[in-house]
């Protein structure tokens, strides 16, 4: 049995099937990588939240994603920390202004006054550990009808591209085997 290795040369990049196959592989690699990263974050209690208002600007801009460590205990929070908490149905990310016993008073950096209520252990979600600017716009878009349609279309194109490049590779393999006579190839 003779094994042949296929060398990639510059002329392969002019082949649209080759380019589509490389693009498909790259996109799949990136998606798997992002999936592994976010799975790891979820396993370790880190949750992403999209910032919808400018109350924390200039430090945290609208459209950012804040990564919140839910493993931080309420008792470990200090003045000056940025925390995320429930306020009614909304999630709020503000800075700890003052700690008053079992209550935390918060304030948005861009706001003139403190928030109206208190954060308690039952409304506390976690401490913010990282901010990713502008990524929230993209994730918010994905939750809209046009965003879902776009995602579906991209997925459809990727699957179709994968099928087409797979068939093209099969056809080339069959031609190679026929043209080489009695040698076996893999």
C-alpha distance (Angstrom), angle and dihedral (degrees) to the residues before:
residue distance angle dihedral
X1 . . .
X2 3.79 . .
X3 3.77 119.5 .
X4 3.76 118.8 -150.2
X5 3.76 124.1 -160.9
X6 3.73 118.3 -152.6
X7 3.79 114.0 -134.2
X8 3.75 119.3 -147.9
X9 3.76 113.5 -135.0
X10 3.78 132.0 176.8
X11 3.81 92.2 -94.9
X12 3.83 89.9 66.1
X13 3.82 90.0 68.0
X14 3.81 89.6 65.7
X15 3.81 89.5 60.6
X16 3.84 108.2 92.6
X17 3.81 92.4 -152.7
X18 3.81 90.9 53.6
X19 3.82 91.3 48.9
X20 3.82 92.1 46.3
X21 3.79 90.3 49.9
X22 3.83 92.0 50.6
X23 3.83 90.7 46.8
X24 3.80 91.3 49.2
X25 3.82 91.4 49.6
X26 3.81 91.4 48.7
X27 3.82 93.5 49.6
X28 3.81 91.8 47.5
X29 3.83 90.0 48.6
X30 3.83 91.2 51.3
X31 3.82 93.3 46.0
X32 3.80 92.5 49.2
X33 3.81 90.2 47.2
X34 3.80 92.3 51.0
X35 3.78 90.2 45.9
X36 3.80 91.6 53.2
X37 3.82 91.3 47.7
X38 3.81 94.0 50.0
X39 3.81 92.2 43.4
X40 3.80 88.5 53.2
X41 3.79 90.9 49.2
X42 3.81 91.6 50.6
X43 3.80 92.1 47.6
X44 3.82 89.8 54.1
X45 3.83 93.8 46.8
X46 3.81 98.4 -103.1
X47 3.81 114.1 140.8
X48 3.81 128.7 -173.0
X49 3.81 120.9 -133.9
X50 3.81 127.5 -175.8
X51 3.81 116.8 -128.3
X52 3.81 108.2 -130.5
X53 3.80 102.5 178.8
X54 3.79 139.7 42.1
X55 3.80 96.4 -120.2
X56 3.82 91.7 115.2
X57 3.80 98.1 43.6
X58 2.95 137.5 161.1
X59 3.82 91.7 27.9
X60 3.82 96.3 42.0
X61 3.78 113.2 26.5
X62 3.79 127.9 -153.9
X63 3.80 109.9 -90.5
X64 3.80 94.5 32.8
X65 3.77 124.8 125.1
X66 3.79 117.8 -130.0
X67 3.78 118.3 -155.7
X68 3.79 108.8 -142.2
X69 3.80 123.5 -158.4
X70 3.80 105.4 -142.7
X71 3.81 91.5 -173.5
X72 3.81 92.5 73.8
X73 3.79 109.7 104.8
X74 3.79 120.1 -128.1
X75 3.82 88.8 -121.5
X76 3.85 91.0 57.7
X77 3.81 94.6 60.6
X78 3.80 115.8 111.6
X79 3.78 134.1 -164.9
X80 3.79 109.4 -84.0
X81 3.83 94.8 31.0
X82 3.78 117.8 126.8
X83 3.80 110.0 -128.4
X84 3.79 138.4 177.8
X85 3.79 120.5 -135.6
X86 3.80 142.8 162.3
X87 3.76 118.1 -97.4
X88 3.78 107.2 -179.5
X89 3.82 105.6 -55.5
X90 3.82 93.8 -21.4
X91 3.78 131.8 86.3
X92 3.81 112.4 -134.9
X93 3.79 129.7 -163.5
X94 3.81 112.5 -159.4
X95 3.78 139.8 143.2
X96 3.81 122.1 -94.8
X97 3.80 104.9 -109.2
X98 3.79 99.1 176.3
X99 3.79 139.1 -6.9
X100 3.78 113.6 -139.4
X101 3.81 108.6 -178.0
X102 3.81 108.1 -75.1
X103 3.82 92.3 -4.8
X104 3.77 130.6 79.2
X105 3.80 121.4 -154.1
X106 3.81 113.0 -151.5
X107 3.78 136.4 -168.2
X108 3.77 134.0 -172.1
X109 3.82 111.1 -121.3
X110 3.82 91.3 -125.3
X111 3.83 93.8 45.8
X112 3.81 123.7 96.0
X113 3.80 95.3 -146.3
X114 3.78 137.9 37.2
X115 3.79 120.6 -96.2
X116 3.79 115.9 -83.9
X117 3.79 98.4 -119.0
X118 3.77 140.4 39.3
X119 3.77 131.6 -102.7
X120 3.79 113.0 -130.3
X121 3.79 132.3 -176.1
X122 3.82 89.0 -95.3
X123 3.82 94.2 54.8
X124 3.81 96.3 38.5
X125 3.83 114.0 106.4
X126 3.79 103.4 175.3
X127 3.76 151.2 -71.5
X128 3.79 120.7 -69.7
X129 3.80 112.0 -118.4
X130 3.81 104.3 172.3
X131 3.78 140.9 11.9
X132 3.80 124.0 -148.7
X133 3.82 109.2 -162.8
X134 3.83 120.8 -133.5
X135 3.82 96.3 -6.9
X136 3.80 89.0 107.3
X137 3.81 90.7 67.8
X138 3.80 89.1 60.2
X139 3.80 95.3 46.4
X140 3.82 91.2 45.5
X141 3.82 89.2 51.9
X142 3.82 90.2 52.8
X143 3.82 89.2 59.2
X144 3.82 92.7 58.3
X145 3.82 126.1 84.9
X146 3.84 92.7 -109.0
X147 3.81 89.3 47.1
X148 3.80 92.6 51.8
X149 3.81 90.3 46.1
X150 3.81 90.6 50.7
X151 3.82 91.3 48.0
X152 3.79 90.4 49.6
X153 3.80 91.6 49.1
X154 3.81 92.3 49.3
X155 3.80 90.3 48.7
X156 3.81 90.8 48.8
X157 3.81 91.5 50.5
X158 3.81 91.2 48.1
X159 3.81 93.0 49.8
X160 3.82 91.8 45.6
X161 3.80 90.0 48.0
X162 3.77 90.7 50.2
X163 3.80 91.9 50.9
X164 3.81 92.8 46.7
X165 3.81 94.6 47.9
X166 3.79 90.1 45.6
X167 3.82 91.9 52.9
X168 3.81 92.0 45.2
X169 3.81 89.2 52.3
X170 3.83 90.7 49.7
X171 3.80 91.9 50.6
X172 3.81 91.5 49.3
X173 3.80 90.6 48.6
X174 3.81 92.2 52.4
X175 3.80 91.3 49.0
X176 3.80 90.6 50.3
X177 3.78 93.3 50.9
X178 3.82 92.7 49.2
X179 3.78 94.4 46.8
X180 3.78 95.3 49.7
X181 3.78 95.4 60.1
X182 3.79 114.8 -153.0
X183 3.79 99.0 -0.4
X184 3.78 117.2 106.3
X185 3.74 117.7 -132.4
X186 3.75 134.5 -169.7
